[in-house]
């Protein structure tokens, strides 16, 4: 389980829950249920971090709760 903030919301346009990680650019996932979206974003976070490491890119330190997220 990651320590990055996850923003989760319902998208009527996509007919799915959307999970986004503001600290990791482009890191987002969806799911038919709240739980599925959370499970999917955890996998995407892992893949995002693995890719960043393999490309020798800086990985943001989790900031925890954002003030106005």
C-alpha positions, 0 to 999 in steps of 0.5 A, spaced: 500 500 500 502 506 498 503 513 502 501 517 496 494 521 496 489 518 492 483 522 490 477 518 488 471 520 484 465 518 480 465 520 473 458 519 469 462 520 463 466 514 464 461 510 468 466 509 473 470 511 479 476 514 477 482 514 482 488 519 481 495 521 484 496 528 484 503 527 486 505 522 480 504 526 474 499 522 469 498 516 475 490 514 474 486 508 474 478 507 474 474 501 476 467 499 476 466 500 484 470 504 489 474 498 491 476 496 484 478 503 483 483 503 489 485 496 487 487 498 480 490 505 482 495 501 487 497 497 481 498 503 477 502 506 483 507 500 483 508 500 475 509 508 475 514 507 481 518 501 477 518 505 471 521 512 474 526 507 477 528 504 471 529 511 467 533 513 473 527 519 474 526 523 481 521 519 485 516 524 489 516 523 497 509 522 499 507 529 502 501 526 505 494 530 506 494 536 501 491 542 504 486 543 499 485 537 495 
